[in-house]
C-alpha cells in the first residue's frame, strides 16, 4: 500500500507546485533561496520610493516656476524661518548645474519608478541595469549629502520637499548597491558572505543613517527648535 501511495503523493505535490507557479506564487524553497532575485522590500522600495521622489521633484519644479513668475510668491513648503523652501530655491545651490535641481529628480525618479514597475511585474532586469541603478543611486546620495551640508551650514534653511528626496535616496542607495553586490559575488565566497551579512542588517544601516542626519539637523537649528518646546 505504501509503495503505491508514494508516487501518488509525489505527483500530487508536483501538481500543487506547478499550480502555484502558474498562479504567480513563488514556490521558493525555505533553504537556498535565489539571492539574485530582488526581495519584496526592494521591489516595493523601487516602486514606492520612485513614485514619492517623483512627486516631490515635480512639486518642487512647479513651485520653482511659480517663484520665477512671481518673485513675491510664497511656496507652499515655506512654513517657518527654518522650514522654508523659498529661502532655499533662491540660492545658487538650488541650481547646481545651471538649471533647477528638481529637474534632476524628475528624470532620475522617473527611471526608478519605471524599473520598480517592471520588477513588480516580474520582469527580470539584467545585471548591468542593477549596476547602473547602483551607480546612479550612489551619485544621488553624494549629491543629496552635498545639499544637506549646504542647507545646514551655508543656506541656514531646510526645504521640506527636498527632505523627502533625501529620505528616499538614502534607502534606495543602500538597498540597490547591496543587491547589486549580491549579484556579482558568489554566496560561498568571502566577499559574498560579507555582503550577505551587511544585507541582513540593511534596515539598521538605513536607520542609523537617518539618525545621523537627524542629529545634525537638530544640532544645527537647536536654538530655534528649543523655542518651540
Secondary structure, 3 states (H helix, E strand, C coil): CHHHHHHHHHHHHHHHHHHHHHCCCCCCCCCCCCCCCCCHHHHHHHHHHHHHHHHHHHHHHHHHHHHHHCCCCCCCCCCCCCECHHHHHCCHHHHCCCCCCHHHHHHHHHHHHHHHHHHHCCCCCCHHHHHHHHHHHHHHHHHHHHHHHHHHHHHCCECHHHHHHHHHHHHHHHHHHHHHHHHHCCCCCHHHHHHHHHHHCHHHHHHHHHHHHHHHHHHHCHHHHHHHC
